[in-house]
Amino acid sequence: MSRSLLLAVVLCPLPLCSQAPNVFEVASVRVHPPIGRDAPETIDVSGDRLTVRNISLLRSLQWAYDFKEYQVSGPDWMRTERYDIEAKAPGPASETQMRRMLQPLLTERFQMSLRRETKEDRVYELVVAKNGAKLEPSTPDAKYSMKAVDGELQFDGCTMDRLSTWLSSRPFGVDHPIVDKTGLAGAYRFGMKLADTNLELRQTVARQGIQDPSTYGPSLGKLGLRLEPQRGQIETLIVDRAEKVPTTN
């Protein structure tokens, strides 16, 4: 074996030299049919396939860039219009690779003009209160769920990062981003009593739109948690222009 070939083998073993896919081999982006828009949003990664159903462009961007809702802004219709996406990678791909490949696909099909900005803003840190957390761990097989029962939001399989995301998102989101600083790993089951009835809960949300952080003070306090105001650097994605109807597949 020549010295140059041997050097190439040493510096770049074959398994490490294979490049991760960076664009989809085939992709379809379509407007979701009007019937069934009350169905849940789904994002599924399996092998070399990405399948997305009934999803908004805003949510698609959040997933593609791994951003929270408060980090993405653009035209109002980005929250309401729904789309289906089917894409095939050149080979098996991880979720991280699928997210990366979705970014240029969305930019191309929706003819988007977007930019990143970092700004300093007020944030809330979700922290453990003085006397410690009072959270019950979920069972190992529990999947994330949230339901309203008699004005109480009951969570199961909920991590603290997911709770922070929920508290930062519409319609229950507060007026500034929330960052998980609890240091608590694992998933938990707990309740947050916010109203006497589900009807009153819906009316409160509809009336306020964006919640005052004090709304959650008593409920979080019972869980041994609290929101602490701070200043922080927030990276954002701003969509200056996008077409509502994606280009032909």
Phi and psi in degrees as GROMACS dihedral restraints (atoms count N, CA, C in turn):
[ dihedral_restraints ]
;  ai    aj    ak    al  type     phi  dphi    fc
    3     4     5     6     1   -68.1    20    10
    4     5     6     7     1   156.6    20    10
    6     7     8     9     1   -60.8    20    10
    7     8     9    10     1   -40.4    20    10
    9    10    11    12     1   -66.7    20    10
   10    11    12    13     1   -38.3    20    10
   12    13    14    15     1   -69.3    20    10
   13    14    15    16     1   -41.3    20    10
   15    16    17    18     1   -60.7    20    10
   16    17    18    19     1   -41.4    20    10
   18    19    20    21     1   -62.3    20    10
   19    20    21    22     1   -39.9    20    10
   21    22    23    24     1   -64.1    20    10
   22    23    24    25     1   -39.6    20    10
   24    25    26    27     1   -67.3    20    10
   25    26    27    28     1   -40.4    20    10
   27    28    29    30     1   -67.1    20    10
   28    29    30    31     1   -43.3    20    10
   30    31    32    33     1   -76.4    20    10
   31    32    33    34     1   -26.6    20    10
   33    34    35    36     1  -140.3    20    10
   34    35    36    37     1    76.9    20    10
   36    37    38    39     1   -57.4    20    10
   37    38    39    40     1   144.2    20    10
   39    40    41    42     1   -52.4    20    10
   40    41    42    43     1   -46.5    20    10
   42    43    44    45     1   -60.7    20    10
   43    44    45    46     1   -28.8    20    10
   45    46    47    48     1   -86.9    20    10
   46    47    48    49     1   -15.7    20    10
   48    49    50    51     1   -87.2    20    10
   49    50    51    52     1   -14.8    20    10
   51    52    53    54     1   -68.1    20    10
   52    53    54    55     1   126.7    20    10
   54    55    56    57     1   -81.0    20    10
   55    56    57    58     1   140.6    20    10
   57    58    59    60     1   -70.0    20    10
   58    59    60    61     1   144.0    20    10
   60    61    62    63     1   -62.5    20    10
   61    62    63    64     1   141.1    20    10
   63    64    65    66     1  -120.9    20    10
   64    65    66    67     1    -7.9    20    10
   66    67    68    69     1  -140.0    20    10
   67    68    69    70     1   152.9    20    10
   69    70    71    72     1   -73.9    20    10
   70    71    72    73     1   146.3    20    10
   72    73    74    75     1   -73.4    20    10
   73    74    75    76     1   -44.4    20    10
   75    76    77    78     1  -140.5    20    10
   76    77    78    79     1   146.1    20    10
   78    79    80    81     1  -152.9    20    10
   79    80    81    82     1   144.3    20    10
   81    82    83    84     1  -128.7    20    10
   82    83    84    85     1   128.2    20    10
   84    85    86    87     1  -126.2    20    10
   85    86    87    88     1   116.0    20    10
   87    88    89    90     1  -131.7    20    10
   88    89    90    91     1   154.8    20    10
   90    91    92    93     1   -67.9    20    10
   91    92    93    94     1   132.4    20    10
   93    94    95    96     1   -69.4    20    10
   94    95    96    97     1   137.1    20    10
   96    97    98    99     1   -57.1    20    10
   97    98    99   100     1   144.7    20    10
   99   100   101   102     1   -56.4    20    10
  100   101   102   103     1   -37.6    20    10
  102   103   104   105     1   -73.5    20    10
  103   104   105   106     1   131.6    20    10
  105   106   107   108     1    92.4    20    10
  106   107   108   109     1    15.0    20    10
  108   109   110   111     1   -74.3    20    10
  109   110   111   112     1    -8.0    20    10
  111   112   113   114     1   -88.3    20    10
  112   113   114   115     1     0.7    20    10
  114   115   116   117     1   -70.3    20    10
  115   116   117   118     1   156.6    20    10
  117   118   119   120     1   -68.9    20    10
  118   119   120   121     1   154.5    20    10
  120   121   122   123     1   -75.1    20    10
  121   122   123   124     1   136.3    20    10
  123   124   125   126     1  -133.9    20    10
  124   125   126   127     1   139.8    20    10
  126   127   128   129     1  -130.3    20    10
  127   128   129   130     1   118.5    20    10
  129   130   131   132     1  -127.2    20    10
  130   131   132   133     1   127.1    20    10
  132   133   134   135     1  -112.1    20    10
  133   134   135   136     1   123.0    20    10
  135   136   137   138     1  -145.6    20    10
  136   137   138   139     1   110.2    20    10
  138   139   140   141     1    63.1    20    10
  139   140   141   142     1  -114.9    20    10
  141   142   143   144     1  -103.2    20    10
  142   143   144   145     1    14.4    20    10
  144   145   146   147     1  -115.4    20    10
  145   146   147   148     1   139.2    20    10
  147   148   149   150     1  -119.4    20    10
  148   149   150   151     1   122.8    20    10
  150   151   152   153     1  -125.3    20    10
  151   152   153   154     1   121.9    20    10
  153   154   155   156     1  -124.8    20    10
  154   155   156   157     1   134.3    20    10
  156   157   158   159     1  -129.9    20    10
  157   158   159   160     1   136.1    20    10
  159   160   161   162     1    54.8    20    10
  160   161   162   163     1    49.0    20    10
  162   163   164   165     1  -117.0    20    10
  163   164   165   166     1   146.3    20    10
  165   166   167   168     1   -81.7    20    10
  166   167   168   169     1   160.2    20    10
  168   169   170   171     1   -65.1    20    10
  169   170   171   172     1   -36.2    20    10
  171   172   173   174     1   -59.8    20    10
  172   173   174   175     1   -47.5    20    10
  174   175   176   177     1   -66.6    20    10
  175   176   177   178     1   -36.1    20    10
  177   178   179   180     1   -60.5    20    10
  178   179   180   181     1   -43.4    20    10
  180   181   182   183     1   -67.0    20    10
  181   182   183   184     1   -39.0    20    10
  183   184   185   186     1   -58.4    20    10
  184   185   186   187     1   -45.2    20    10
  186   187   188   189     1   -69.6    20    10
  187   188   189   190     1   -44.0    20    10
  189   190   191   192     1   -61.2    20    10
  190   191   192   193     1   -40.1    20    10
  192   193   194   195     1   -98.9    20    10
  193   194   195   196     1     0.1    20    10
  195   196   197   198     1    55.7    20    10
  196   197   198   199     1    47.0    20    10
  198   199   200   201     1  -109.4    20    10
  199   200   201   202     1   158.1    20    10
  201   202   203   204     1   -83.6    20    10
  202   203   204   205     1   167.8    20    10
  204   205   206   207     1   -58.6    20    10
  205   206   207   208     1   -40.8    20    10
  207   208   209   210     1   -70.4    20    10
  208   209   210   211     1    -8.9    20    10
  210   211   212   213     1   -92.6    20    10
  211   212   213   214     1    -5.0    20    10
  213   214   215   216     1  -123.0    20    10
  214   215   216   217     1   131.4    20    10
  216   217   218   219     1  -137.9    20    10
  217   218   219   220     1   154.5    20    10
  219   220   221   222     1   176.4    20    10
  220   221   222   223     1  -165.0    20    10
  222   223   224   225     1   -56.6    20    10
  223   224   225   226     1   148.6    20    10
  225   226   227   228     1   -58.4    20    10
  226   227   228   229     1   -34.7    20    10
  228   229   230   231     1   -64.3    20    10
  229   230   231   232     1   -17.2    20    10
  231   232   233   234     1   -62.9    20    10
  232   233   234   235     1   -19.6    20    10
  234   235   236   237     1   -87.4    20    10
  235   236   237   238     1   -24.4    20    10
  237   238   239   240     1  -107.6    20    10
  238   239   240   241     1   -37.3    20    10
  240   241   242   243     1   -70.8    20    10
  241   242   243   244     1   142.6    20    10
  243   244   245   246     1  -117.6    20    10
  244   245   246   247     1   147.9    20    10
  246   247   248   249     1  -140.0    20    10
  247   248   249   250     1   158.3    20    10
  249   250   251   252     1  -117.2    20    10
  250   251   252   253     1   137.1    20    10
  252   253   254   255     1  -129.4    20    10
  253   254   255   256     1   130.6    20    10
  255   256   257   258     1  -128.1    20    10
  256   257   258   259     1   126.9    20    10
  258   259   260   261     1  -142.8    20    10
  259   260   261   262     1   146.3    20    10
  261   262   263   264     1  -122.9    20    10
  262   263   264   265     1   125.5    20    10
  264   265   266   267     1   -82.4    20    10
  265   266   267   268     1   163.6    20    10
  267   268   269   270     1   -61.3    20    10
  268   269   270   271     1   -21.9    20    10
  270   271   272   273     1  -163.8    20    10
  271   272   273   274     1  -179.8    20    10
  273   274   275   276     1   -51.8    20    10
  274   275   276   277     1   135.6    20    10
  276   277   278   279     1  -136.3    20    10
  277   278   279   280     1   147.8    20    10
  279   280   281   282     1   -77.4    20    10
  280   281   282   283     1   169.6    20    10
  282   283   284   285     1   -61.6    20    10
  283   284   285   286     1   -40.1    20    10
  285   286   287   288     1   -60.6    20    10
  286   287   288   289     1   -42.3    20    10
  288   289   290   291     1   -66.4    20    10
  289   290   291   292     1   -39.0    20    10
  291   292   293   294     1   -63.2    20    10
  292   293   294   295     1   -41.3    20    10
  294   295   296   297     1   -59.7    20    10
  295   296   297   298     1   -44.9    20    10
  297   298   299   300     1   -64.5    20    10
  298   299   300   301     1   -40.2    20    10
  300   301   302   303     1   -70.9    20    10
  301   302   303   304     1   -27.6    20    10
  303   304   305   306     1   -70.2    20    10
  304   305   306   307     1   -28.5    20    10
  306   307   308   309     1   -57.6    20    10
  307   308   309   310     1   -56.6    20    10
  309   310   311   312     1   -67.7    20    10
  310   311   312   313     1   -28.2    20    10
  312   313   314   315     1   -63.5    20    10
  313   314   315   316     1   -46.0    20    10
  315   316   317   318     1   -64.5    20    10
  316   317   318   319     1   -42.6    20    10
  318   319   320   321     1   -59.8    20    10
  319   320   321   322     1   -42.9    20    10
  321   322   323   324     1   -70.8    20    10
  322   323   324   325     1   -50.9    20    10
  324   325   326   327     1   -71.1    20    10
  325   326   327   328     1   -31.6    20    10
  327   328   329   330     1   -99.2    20    10
  328   329   330   331     1     7.2    20    10
  330   331   332   333     1    49.3    20    10
  331   332   333   334     1    50.2    20    10
  333   334   335   336     1   -85.5    20    10
  334   335   336   337     1   146.0    20    10
  336   337   338   339     1  -116.4    20    10
  337   338   339   340     1   115.2    20    10
  339   340   341   342     1  -138.3    20    10
  340   341   342   343     1   163.5    20    10
  342   343   344   345     1  -151.0    20    10
  343   344   345   346     1   156.4    20    10
  345   346   347   348     1  -102.2    20    10
  346   347   348   349     1   143.1    20    10
  348   349   350   351     1  -140.0    20    10
  349   350   351   352     1   145.7    20    10
  351   352   353   354     1  -115.6    20    10
  352   353   354   355     1   128.0    20    10
  354   355   356   357     1  -134.7    20    10
  355   356   357   358     1   153.3    20    10
  357   358   359   360     1   -89.7    20    10
  358   359   360   361     1   133.0    20    10
  360   361   362   363     1  -149.3    20    10
  361   362   363   364     1   168.3    20    10
  363   364   365   366     1   -74.7    20    10
  364   365   366   367     1   136.0    20    10
  366   367   368   369     1  -131.1    20    10
  367   368   369   370     1   164.1    20    10
  369   370   371   372     1  -114.8    20    10
  370   371   372   373     1   133.7    20    10
  372   373   374   375     1   -99.7    20    10
  373   374   375   376     1   127.9    20    10
  375   376   377   378     1   -82.8    20    10
  376   377   378   379     1   114.8    20    10
  378   379   380   381     1  -128.5    20    10
  379   380   381   382     1   164.2    20    10
  381   382   383   384     1   -79.5    20    10
  382   383   384   385     1   134.0    20    10
  384   385   386   387     1   -70.9    20    10
  385   386   387   388     1   171.7    20    10
  387   388   389   390     1   -54.8    20    10
  388   389   390   391     1   -40.6    20    10
  390   391   392   393     1   -91.7    20    10
  391   392   393   394     1    10.4    20    10
  393   394   395   396     1    90.7    20    10
  394   395   396   397     1   161.2    20    10
  396   397   398   399     1   -74.7    20    10
  397   398   399   400     1   146.8    20    10
  399   400   401   402     1  -124.1    20    10
  400   401   402   403     1    72.3    20    10
  402   403   404   405     1  -123.3    20    10
  403   404   405   406     1   139.0    20    10
  405   406   407   408     1   -95.6    20    10
  406   407   408   409     1   122.9    20    10
  408   409   410   411     1   -62.5    20    10
  409   410   411   412     1   142.4    20    10
  411   412   413   414     1   -74.6    20    10
  412   413   414   415     1   163.0    20    10
  414   415   416   417     1   -67.6    20    10
  415   416   417   418     1   152.9    20    10
  417   418   419   420     1   -56.6    20    10
  418   419   420   421     1   -30.1    20    10
  420   421   422   423     1   -93.9    20    10
  421   422   423   424     1     5.0    20    10
  423   424   425   426     1   -69.3    20    10
  424   425   426   427     1   133.6    20    10
  426   427   428   429     1   -99.7    20    10
  427   428   429   430     1   154.5    20    10
  429   430   431   432     1   -61.9    20    10
  430   431   432   433     1   133.8    20    10
  432   433   434   435     1  -151.7    20    10
  433   434   435   436     1   153.9    20    10
  435   436   437   438     1  -146.1    20    10
  436   437   438   439     1   127.8    20    10
  438   439   440   441     1  -140.7    20    10
  439   440   441   442     1   154.7    20    10
  441   442   443   444     1   -99.5    20    10
  442   443   444   445     1   127.5    20    10
  444   445   446   447     1  -134.1    20    10
  445   446   447   448     1   112.5    20    10
  447   448   449   450     1    51.6    20    10
  448   449   450   451     1    45.5    20    10
  450   451   452   453     1    79.8    20    10
  451   452   453   454     1     2.2    20    10
  453   454   455   456     1  -108.7    20    10
  454   455   456   457     1   132.5    20    10
  456   457   458   459     1   -89.2    20    10
  457   458   459   460     1   118.5    20    10
  459   460   461   462     1  -106.2    20    10
  460   461   462   463     1   118.3    20    10
  462   463   464   465     1  -104.7    20    10
  463   464   465   466     1   147.8    20    10
  465   466   467   468     1  -144.9    20    10
  466   467   468   469     1   148.4    20    10
  468   469   470   471     1    61.6    20    10
  469   470   471   472     1    32.7    20    10
  471   472   473   474     1  -104.5    20    10
  472   473   474   475     1   119.1    20    10
  474   475   476   477     1   -81.2    20    10
  475   476   477   478     1   164.6    20    10
  477   478   479   480     1   -69.8    20    10
  478   479   480   481     1   -30.5    20    10
  480   481   482   483     1   -66.5    20    10
  481   482   483   484     1   -40.0    20    10
  483   484   485   486     1   -67.6    20    10
  484   485   486   487     1   -38.3    20    10
  486   487   488   489     1   -62.5    20    10
  487   488   489   490     1   -42.1    20    10
  489   490   491   492     1   -60.8    20    10
  490   491   492   493     1   -41.6    20    10
  492   493   494   495     1   -63.1    20    10
  493   494   495   496     1   -44.5    20    10
  495   496   497   498     1   -61.8    20    10
  496   497   498   499     1   -43.3    20    10
  498   499   500   501     1   -68.3    20    10
  499   500   501   502     1   -16.6    20    10
  501   502   503   504     1   -97.6    20    10
  502   503   504   505     1    -3.9    20    10
  504   505   506   507     1  -112.7    20    10
  505   506   507   508     1   153.8    20    10
  507   508   509   510     1   -69.9    20    10
  508   509   510   511     1   151.9    20    10
  510   511   512   513     1   -87.7    20    10
  511   512   513   514     1    -1.4    20    10
  513   514   515   516     1   -94.7    20    10
  514   515   516   517     1    -3.5    20    10
  516   517   518   519     1   -62.5    20    10
  517   518   519   520     1   146.7    20    10
  519   520   521   522     1   -84.0    20    10
  520   521   522   523     1  -176.6    20    10
  522   523   524   525     1   -81.7    20    10
  523   524   525   526     1    -1.8    20    10
  525   526   527   528     1  -147.8    20    10
  526   527   528   529     1   160.6    20    10
  528   529   530   531     1   -59.1    20    10
  529   530   531   532     1   151.5    20    10
  531   532   533   534     1  -121.5    20    10
  532   533   534   535     1   130.7    20    10
  534   535   536   537     1  -117.8    20    10
  535   536   537   538     1   133.9    20    10
  537   538   539   540     1   -74.3    20    10
  538   539   540   541     1   116.2    20    10
  540   541   542   543     1  -126.5    20    10
  541   542   543   544     1    24.3    20    10
  543   544   545   546     1   -74.7    20    10
  544   545   546   547     1   -30.4    20    10
  546   547   548   549     1    74.9    20    10
  547   548   549   550     1    10.2    20    10
  549   550   551   552     1   -91.6    20    10
  550   551   552   553     1   123.0    20    10
  552   553   554   555     1   -94.8    20    10
  553   554   555   556     1   168.3    20    10
  555   556   557   558     1    88.4    20    10
  556   557   558   559     1   179.6    20    10
  558   559   560   561     1  -119.2    20    10
  559   560   561   562     1   151.2    20    10
  561   562   563   564     1  -134.9    20    10
  562   563   564   565     1   162.5    20    10
  564   565   566   567     1  -119.1    20    10
  565   566   567   568     1   133.9    20    10
  567   568   569   570     1  -165.8    20    10
  568   569   570   571     1   166.7    20    10
  570   571   572   573     1  -122.9    20    10
  571   572   573   574     1   151.7    20    10
  573   574   575   576     1  -129.2    20    10
  574   575   576   577     1   105.7    20    10
  576   577   578   579     1   -81.7    20    10
  577   578   579   580     1   113.7    20    10
  579   580   581   582     1  -117.4    20    10
  580   581   582   583     1   -12.6    20    10
  582   583   584   585     1  -159.7    20    10
  583   584   585   586     1   172.5    20    10
  585   586   587   588     1   -82.3    20    10
  586   587   588   589     1   -29.9    20    10
  588   589   590   591     1  -138.1    20    10
  589   590   591   592     1   163.4    20    10
  591   592   593   594     1   -64.4    20    10
  592   593   594   595     1   -35.4    20    10
  594   595   596   597     1   -63.2    20    10
  595   596   597   598     1   -45.6    20    10
  597   598   599   600     1   -63.3    20    10
  598   599   600   601     1   -35.8    20    10
  600   601   602   603     1   -64.5    20    10
  601   602   603   604     1   -45.3    20    10
  603   604   605   606     1   -64.1    20    10
  604   605   606   607     1   -39.9    20    10
  606   607   608   609     1   -65.6    20    10
  607   608   609   610     1   -38.6    20    10
  609   610   611   612     1   -64.2    20    10
  610   611   612   613     1   -45.0    20    10
  612   613   614   615     1   -64.4    20    10
  613   614   615   616     1   -45.1    20    10
  615   616   617   618     1   -64.3    20    10
  616   617   618   619     1   -35.9    20    10
  618   619   620   621     1   -74.3    20    10
  619   620   621   622     1   -41.8    20    10
  621   622   623   624     1   -88.7    20    10
  622   623   624   625     1   -34.8    20    10
  624   625   626   627     1    71.2    20    10
  625   626   627   628     1   -75.4    20    10
  627   628   629   630     1  -101.6    20    10
  628   629   630   631     1   130.6    20    10
  630   631   632   633     1   -88.3    20    10
  631   632   633   634     1   148.8    20    10
  633   634   635   636     1   -76.8    20    10
  634   635   636   637     1   135.9    20    10
  636   637   638   639     1   -54.3    20    10
  637   638   639   640     1   -29.9    20    10
  639   640   641   642     1   -64.5    20    10
  640   641   642   643     1   -18.6    20    10
  642   643   644   645     1   -56.9    20    10
  643   644   645   646     1   -35.1    20    10
  645   646   647   648     1   -99.0    20    10
  646   647   648   649     1    -4.1    20    10
  648   649   650   651     1   -53.4    20    10
  649   650   651   652     1   -55.2    20    10
  651   652   653   654     1   -62.0    20    10
  652   653   654   655     1   -42.6    20    10
  654   655   656   657     1   -66.0    20    10
  655   656   657   658     1   -44.1    20    10
  657   658   659   660     1   -66.1    20    10
  658   659   660   661     1   -36.5    20    10
  660   661   662   663     1   -59.4    20    10
  661   662   663   664     1   -39.4    20    10
  663   664   665   666     1   -66.7    20    10
  664   665   666   667     1   -22.1    20    10
  666   667   668   669     1   -92.1    20    10
  667   668   669   670     1    -0.2    20    10
  669   670   671   672     1    75.7    20    10
  670   671   672   673     1    29.6    20    10
  672   673   674   675     1  -126.7    20    10
  673   674   675   676     1   162.5    20    10
  675   676   677   678     1  -156.4    20    10
  676   677   678   679     1   161.1    20    10
  678   679   680   681     1  -101.5    20    10
  679   680   681   682     1   127.1    20    10
  681   682   683   684     1  -116.7    20    10
  682   683   684   685     1   118.1    20    10
  684   685   686   687     1   -68.7    20    10
  685   686   687   688     1   137.8    20    10
  687   688   689   690     1  -145.4    20    10
  688   689   690   691     1   179.0    20    10
  690   691   692   693     1  -111.9    20    10
  691   692   693   694     1   142.0    20    10
  693   694   695   696     1  -154.3    20    10
  694   695   696   697     1   163.2    20    10
  696   697   698   699     1   -89.3    20    10
  697   698   699   700     1   124.4    20    10
  699   700   701   702     1  -116.4    20    10
  700   701   702   703     1   121.2    20    10
  702   703   704   705     1   -83.9    20    10
  703   704   705   706     1   132.0    20    10
  705   706   707   708     1  -128.1    20    10
  706   707   708   709     1   156.8    20    10
  708   709   710   711     1  -118.5    20    10
  709   710   711   712     1   120.0    20    10
  711   712   713   714     1  -111.9    20    10
  712   713   714   715     1   121.9    20    10
  714   715   716   717     1   -94.4    20    10
  715   716   717   718     1   109.5    20    10
  717   718   719   720     1   -80.4    20    10
  718   719   720   721     1   -31.7    20    10
  720   721   722   723     1  -153.9    20    10
  721   722   723   724     1   142.1    20    10
  723   724   725   726     1  -158.0    20    10
  724   725   726   727     1   147.4    20    10
  726   727   728   729     1   -88.7    20    10
  727   728   729   730     1   138.2    20    10
  729   730   731   732     1   -70.9    20    10
  730   731   732   733     1   -33.2    20    10
  732   733   734   735     1  -103.0    20    10
  733   734   735   736     1   120.6    20    10
  735   736   737   738     1   -65.7    20    10
  736   737   738   739     1   153.6    20    10
  738   739   740   741     1   -68.1    20    10
  739   740   741   742     1   164.4    20    10
  741   742   743   744     1   -58.4    20    10
  742   743   744   745     1   139.0    20    10
